């Protein structure tokens, strides 16, 4: 059964959940959502791992913040690292989807010895152009008037979901304007095996396949697998494809080349 708790990070009460035993697996959610994204995944992965997930500062059940950090994904990676240290976890596997993939990459750069294997799913790469940011924000603004999207964000974040979307939009536009790298540090520092997954039908990220093709060679011990099925994110929209691949990658004692 999932156990809910809180810990302190940067003066904020941060919600996290755990389930299962054995090797640790941290699930990292994307932007504008929360760890509720993984409600259907906890039971599955907890059969094989000690699953850990948390809500970033300002998200889900965690304390709210006035503004999202300029180095958003690096900041949340530091939060993830602190959570792992608090739990006494010296090494773990990570699955990050959408913005969570960037949190995972930042973890692997900042503390290479912590991250054993990383699955980075459905993200825009490490640099966000102004066109990319405006495209994402335009889609969200349209979504704010869509009943299904309203219910989705409400379920993820609660009654103040709109302010979370607005804060994230502001952060993305600022990041793109200032050309701030989404990963703080050099990708060549990553020692973890990294599996990058995405769908060619993802409509959230412009030119996603090209972005992933350009990025993968920059990460040592990485492999890119693109799919013709699914949408954004591949992990969530095609669980029946993603789960066996993830298990094979995470459980396989051999190297990334065996996938």
Secondary structure, 3 states (H helix, E strand, C coil): CCEEEEEEECCEEEEEEEECCCCEEEEECCCCCCHHHHCCCHHHHHCCCEEEEECCCCCCCCCCCCCCCCCHHHHHHHHHHHHHHHCCCCCEEEEEECHHHHHHHHHHHHCCCCEEEEEEECCCCCCCCHHHHHHHHHHHHHHCCCHHHHHHHHHHHCCCHHHHHHHHHHHHHHHHHHCCCCCCCCHHHCCCEEEEEEECCCCCCCCHHHHHHHHHCCCCCEEEEEECCCCCCHHHHCHHHHHHHHHHHHHCCCCHHHC
